[in-house]
Amino acid sequence: MVGHLVVHEESTMPDHRKLGRELGLFDTDPLIGAGLPYWLPDGAIIRHSLEEYVRGLERRAGYRHVHSPVLGKRELYEISGHWSHYRDDMYPPMDVGGEQLVLRPSLCPHHALIYRARGHSYRELPLRIAEIGGMYRSELSGVLGGLSRVRAIQLNDAHIFCTPEQVEAEAAAALAMIRRAYDALGISPARYRLSLPGPGGKYVDGDWDRAVGILRSVLDGLPYDAVEGEAAFYGPKIDVQIVDSAGRESTLSTVQIDFHQPEQFGLEYVGADAAKHRPAMVHRSIIGSVERAVAQLVEVHGGAFPAWLAPVQLQLLPLSSAELPYAQGILDRCDDLRVEIAQEGSLGARIRDGRLVPYQAVLGPQEVAAGQLSLRLRDGRRVDAQPVDEALAEIRAEVKP
C-alpha cells in the first residue's frame, strides 16, 4: 500500500564522522582531497567483513562474481545514456592515446558488455552478475561528509539478466535479500520509496508503465511512498531509505528495472522458439555503497558492532606478565577469530577501554591453572569459567552472521 512521506526529526544516534574517527575507523587528509576518506586498520576489518558477508549471501543466491575496470571509453557511456543524462555528475574525460577515457559513474554498462561477450540461451537465465567495484561521482564540496557522501565509492552492485517473465520474481528476490541483510546488520529501513519519473527531459523513452507496475507488485504488502522525479534516467526503482544522526534521509539499497540498456547494447538470448529475444535487466544493490553502509552501522550501533563485524571480537586481559604466555597460547589457537592481548594499564582501565569489544576474558592464576576462560560480555554480564575450547566454540558460533 502507499503510505505518506515521513519527516524525520534529529535522532539521538552518534555522528559517524566524529565517532568513526575516535574509534580509528577512517580519516581524511587534505592532500588526498575532500570526499576521499581512507580506511584505518579497524575500519578496513569492518569493510572487509561486510564485503565477505555480502559475497556469501550473493553466492548462496546464485550470483556469479566478476571484476571490471573503473575506466571506460566515453563512447561506452554515450551508448548507455549516462553521458547525455548524467554528465554533470561525472568526472571530465581524460585524453589518452587518442581516446577519451572516463572514470565510471556506474557499473551497469560494464556488466552489460560482460553479458554481451557470450551467447546465451533462455536455459541460462536468469544470469546474476555481481561485483563490489569502484565508481566515481563528481560531488560538490558542500554536500560531502564523512563516509556517507564521498567521491570514490565502493558499490555492492549486481545486474540480473532475465526473460521478461522472470523480472518480477527476480526483483522480489532482490528486495527479500535486502531485508535479510538488514536484519543481520541491525539496520531498520526508515521507509520504502517507489521512485517514479517526473516532468522534464531527464528520462529515456521506454516501457515505464510496465516497469512501474512490476515494482508495485513487488512492494505489495509493504508500506511505501511513491515519489515522482526520483527514478533513474533509464527506469523506476525501489529505494530503501535510511536516516542518519542528524535526521537526514538517504538511499542505501535499491532495486531497479531497466528495459533501456539491454536495447542500447543489443543484448540477446535465444528463446525456446530458437529465435532471438531481448532480456530485461534488474539492477540491485543489497547494501549500497560500502562507505554509506559503514557510516550507518557506526551510528546505529554506536561503535558496538555485531560480533561478526567487530574489529576485535575477543580481548584477553592477563593480570600480570605471568599470565602472558597463557594469553599468547590462546591467541595462537584463534586464527579464525580477531583476538588481541591488552596488557598496558590497570585492569579497570583496560576493561573500560575495551567496552565495545563483544567478549573480554580476564586471565589470572586460577584460569591458567584450570586451563579455562572466564568471559565478560559487552553488556557487563559474566559467563562462568569453562575450558578454553568450549569458550572459543561459543564465541565462534556467535560471530557467524
C-alpha positions in Angstrom: 0.0 0.0 0.0 1.1 3.6 -0.5 2.0 5.4 2.7 2.8 9.0 3.4 6.1 10.9 3.2 7.8 10.8 6.5 9.5 13.8 8.1 12.4 12.7 10.3 13.4 14.5 13.5 17.0 14.7 14.5 17.9 11.4 16.2 19.9 10.6 19.3 22.4 8.5 17.3 26.1 9.5 17.4 27.5 11.2 14.4 29.7 8.7 12.5 32.0 11.5 11.3 33.1 12.1 14.9 32.8 8.6 16.4 34.3 6.9 13.4 37.5 8.9 13.8 37.5 8.4 17.6 37.3 4.6 17.0 40.1 4.8 14.5 38.0 3.5 11.6 38.7 6.2 8.9 40.2 9.6 8.4 40.8 12.2 5.7 43.8 14.3 4.5 43.7 17.5 2.5 46.5 16.1 0.3 44.2 13.2 -0.8 41.2 15.5 -1.1 37.7 16.2 0.1 35.3 13.3 -0.2 38.1 10.8 -0.4 38.4 9.1 3.1 41.0 6.4 3.8 40.3 3.4 5.9 42.4 2.7 9.0 43.1 -0.9 10.1 40.0 -1.4 12.3 37.8 0.3 9.6 39.3 -1.9 6.9 38.4 -5.0 9.0 34.7 -3.9 9.2 34.7 -3.1 5.5 36.2 -6.5 4.5 33.9 -8.4 6.9 30.9 -6.6 5.3 32.1 -7.4 1.8 32.7 -11.1 2.7 29.2 -11.3 4.2 27.5 -9.8 1.1 29.5 -12.0 -1.3 28.5 -15.1 0.7 24.9 -14.0 0.6 25.1 -13.5 -3.1 26.8 -16.8 -3.8 24.1 -18.7 -2.0 21.5 -16.9 -4.1 23.2 -18.0 -7.4 25.2 -14.9 -8.2 28.5 -15.1 -10.1 31.1 -12.5 -9.2 33.2 -10.5 -11.7 35.7 -7.7 -11.7 35.6 -4.9 -14.2 37.8 -1.7 -14.9 37.0 1.6 -13.2 37.6 3.3 -16.5 35.7 3.2 -19.8 35.7 5.0 -23.1 33.4 8.0 -23.3 31.6 6.1 -26.1 30.5 3.4 -23.6 28.6 5.9 -21.5 27.2 7.6 -24.6 25.6 4.2 -25.6 24.4 3.5 -22.0 22.8 7.0 -21.8 24.9 8.2 -18.8 26.8 10.8 -20.9 23.6 12.6 -22.0 21.6 12.1 -18.8 24.2 12.0 -16.0 27.2 14.0 -17.4 27.1 16.7 -14.7 27.8 14.1 -12.0 30.7 12.5 -13.9 34.4 13.5 -14.0 35.6 15.0 -17.2 37.1 12.7 -19.8 40.9 12.1 -19.9 42.6 12.2 -23.3 44.8 9.0 -23.5 46.3 7.7 -26.7 43.8 9.4 -28.9 40.8 8.2 -26.9 38.7 9.7 -24.2 38.5 7.7 -21.0 36.1 8.4 -18.2 36.0 7.3 -14.5 32.9 5.3 -14.4 29.8 6.6 -12.6 28.1 3.2 -12.6 28.9 -0.4 -13.1 26.0 -1.4 -15.3 27.5 -0.6 -18.7 30.5 -2.9 -17.9 28.2 -5.7 -16.8 26.1 -5.3 -20.0 29.3 -5.8 -22.0 30.2 -8.9 -19.9 26.8 -10.3 -20.7 27.2 -9.4 -24.4 30.6 -11.1 -24.7 29.0 -14.6 -24.8 25.9 -16.0 -26.4 23.1 -17.0 -24.1 20.1 -19.4 -24.1 16.9 -18.9 -22.2 18.0 -22.0 -20.2 20.8 -19.9 -18.6 18.6 -17.2 -17.4 18.3 -15.6 -15.0 22.1 -14.8 -15.1 23.1 -12.9 -12.0 26.3 -10.9 -12.1 27.6 -9.2 -9.0 30.6 -7.1 -8.1 31.9 -4.8 -5.3 33.5 -2.3 -7.5 34.7 1.3 -7.6 32.8 4.1 -9.2 33.2 7.9 -9.1 30.9 10.8 -8.9 31.8 14.5 -9.1 30.0 15.6 -5.9 30.1 19.2 -4.9 32.2 20.0 -1.9 29.3 21.4 0.1 27.4 18.0 0.1 30.4 15.8 1.1 30.5 14.4 4.6 32.4 11.6 6.3 31.6 8.3 4.7 28.0 9.0 3.8 28.7 11.2 0.8 32.0 10.6 -1.0 33.5 11.0 -4.4 35.1 7.5 -4.7 32.6 4.8 -3.9 32.9 1.0 -3.5 29.4 -0.2 -4.6 27.9 -3.5 -3.9 26.2 -3.8 -7.3 24.6 -6.6 -9.3 22.7 -7.0 -12.5 20.3 -9.7 -13.3 19.7 -10.5 -17.0 16.5 -12.4 -17.3 13.5 -13.1 -19.5 10.6 -10.6 -19.3 8.6 -13.2 -17.5 11.3 -13.6 -14.8 11.6 -9.9 -13.9 9.1 -9.7 -11.1 10.4 -12.8 -9.3 14.0 -11.6 -9.5 13.1 -8.1 -8.3 11.1 -9.6 -5.4 14.0 -11.9 -4.5 16.4 -8.9 -4.5 14.2 -7.0 -2.1 14.0 -10.1 0.2 17.8 -10.2 0.2 18.0 -6.6 1.2 15.6 -7.2 4.1 17.6 -10.3 5.2 20.8 -8.4 5.2 19.4 -5.5 7.2 18.3 -8.0 9.8 21.8 -9.3 10.1 23.3 -5.8 10.2 20.8 -4.5 12.7 19.6 -1.8 10.3 16.0 -0.7 10.2 14.7 1.0 7.0 13.2 4.4 7.5 10.8 3.7 4.7 10.5 2.2 1.2 10.2 4.6 -1.7 8.9 3.8 -5.2 10.9 6.3 -7.3 9.0 7.3 -10.4 9.8 9.6 -13.3 8.8 13.2 -13.1 8.3 16.0 -15.6 11.2 17.2 -17.8 13.6 15.6 -20.2 15.7 13.7 -17.7 14.3 10.2 -18.7 14.7 8.0 -21.7 11.8 6.7 -23.7 10.7 3.2 -22.7 8.1 0.9 -21.2 7.8 2.8 -17.9 4.3 1.8 -17.1 5.2 -1.9 -17.3 8.3 -1.4 -15.1 6.4 0.6 -12.5 3.6 -2.0 -12.4 6.1 -4.7 -11.7 7.7 -2.8 -8.8 4.3 -2.0 -7.4 3.6 -5.7 -7.3 6.9 -6.4 -5.6 6.1 -3.8 -2.9 2.6 -5.2 -2.4 2.0 -5.6 1.4 4.7 -3.2 2.4 4.1 0.5 3.2 5.8 2.7 0.7 5.8 6.2 -0.7 5.5 6.8 -4.4 7.7 9.9 -5.3 7.9 11.5 -8.7 11.2 12.7 -10.0 13.4 10.2 -8.2 13.7 7.4 -10.8 16.9 6.6 -12.6 17.1 8.0 -16.1 16.5 4.5 -17.5 13.8 3.1 -15.3 11.9 3.2 -12.0 13.3 1.8 -8.8 12.6 0.8 -5.2 14.8 2.8 -2.9 15.3 1.6 0.7 15.7 4.8 2.8 17.8 5.3 5.9 18.1 8.2 8.3 21.4 9.5 9.8 22.1 11.0 13.2 21.0 14.5 12.0 17.7 13.2 10.7 18.8 13.4 7.1 17.3 10.7 4.8 19.3 9.0 2.1 19.1 5.9 -0.1 21.1 2.8 0.9 19.8 0.0 -1.2 17.9 -0.2 -4.5 16.1 -2.5 -6.9 15.7 -1.1 -10.4 14.1 -2.4 -13.6 15.7 -1.5 -16.9 14.5 -2.2 -20.4 16.6 0.6 -21.9 20.2 -0.6 -21.6 19.5 -4.1 -23.0 18.2 -2.3 -26.1 21.1 0.1 -26.3 23.7 -2.6 -26.1 21.8 -5.1 -28.3 21.7 -7.8 -25.6 20.0 -11.0 -26.7 19.2 -14.6 -25.7 17.9 -17.5 -27.7 14.5 -18.5 -26.6 12.7 -21.8 -26.6 11.4 -21.0 -30.1 15.1 -20.7 -31.3 14.5 -17.0 -32.1 16.5 -14.2 -30.6 14.9 -12.2 -27.8 15.8 -9.1 -25.7 16.5 -9.8 -22.0 15.4 -7.4 -19.2 17.9 -6.1 -16.7 17.3 -5.8 -13.0 19.8 -3.6 -11.1 20.1 -4.2 -7.4 22.3 -3.2 -4.5 22.0 -5.0 -1.2 24.0 -2.6 1.0 24.5 0.2 -1.5 28.0 1.8 -1.1 30.2 0.2 1.5 31.1 3.7 2.7 27.5 4.7 3.4 26.7 1.3 4.9 29.5 1.6 7.4 28.5 5.2 8.3 25.0 3.9 9.1 26.4 1.0 11.1 28.6 3.3 13.2 25.6 5.5 14.1 23.1 2.7 14.6 25.4 0.6 16.9 27.4 3.5 18.4 30.6 1.5 17.7 29.3 -1.6 19.5 29.1 -3.6 16.3 27.6 -7.1 16.0 30.2 -9.6 17.0 30.8 -10.8 13.4 31.6 -7.2 12.3 33.6 -6.1 15.4 37.3 -5.2 14.6 38.2 -7.1 17.8 36.0 -10.0 18.8 37.8 -11.2 21.9 40.1 -9.3 24.2 42.4 -11.1 26.5 43.4 -9.3 29.8 46.3 -11.0 31.6 46.5 -9.8 35.3 50.3 -9.8 35.1 53.2 -10.8 32.9 53.0 -14.3 34.5 49.8 -14.9 32.5 51.1 -13.5 29.3 52.3 -16.9 27.9 48.8 -18.4 28.6 47.2 -15.5 26.7 49.6 -16.0 23.8 48.7 -19.7 23.7 45.0 -18.8 23.4 45.8 -16.2 20.7 47.7 -18.8 18.7 44.6 -21.0 18.6 42.3 -18.3 17.2 43.3 -17.9 13.5 39.6 -17.6 12.7 38.9 -15.0 15.3 40.0 -11.4 15.8 41.8 -11.5 19.1 44.1 -9.1 20.9 46.0 -9.1 24.1 45.6 -5.9 26.2 48.3 -5.7 28.9 49.0 -2.0 29.3 47.4 -0.1 32.2 45.3 -1.2 35.2 42.7 -3.9 34.8 39.9 -1.5 35.3 41.2 0.9 32.6 41.7 -2.0 30.2 38.1 -3.2 30.7 36.8 0.3 30.1 39.0 0.8 27.0 37.6 -2.4 25.6 34.0 -1.8 26.5 32.9 -2.1 22.8 34.6 -5.5 22.3 32.0 -8.3 22.3 34.0 -10.6 24.6 36.7 -9.9 27.2 38.5 -12.5 29.3 40.4 -11.7 32.4 43.3 -14.2 32.8 44.6 -14.8 36.3 46.4 -17.6 38.1 43.2 -19.5 38.6 42.3 -19.5 34.9 45.9 -20.6 34.0 45.9 -23.4 36.5 42.5 -24.8 35.3 43.0 -24.1 31.6 39.9 -22.0 31.5 38.4 -18.8 30.2 36.1 -16.5 32.2 34.2 -14.4 29.6 32.8 -11.0 30.3 30.2 -9.8 27.8 29.9 -6.3 26.4 26.8 -5.6 28.5 28.6 -6.4 31.7 27.3 -9.9 32.2 29.8 -12.6 33.1 29.9 -16.2 32.0 31.0 -19.0 34.3 34.6 -20.2 33.7 34.8 -23.0 31.2 37.5 -24.9 29.3 39.2 -22.8 26.6 38.0 -24.9 23.7 34.3 -24.7 24.9 34.5 -20.9 25.4 36.1 -20.4 21.9 33.5 -22.7 20.4 30.7 -20.5 21.8 32.4 -17.4 20.5 32.8 -18.9 17.1 29.1 -19.8 17.0 28.2 -16.2 17.9 30.4 -14.4 15.4 28.7 -16.0 12.3 26.5 -13.5 10.6 
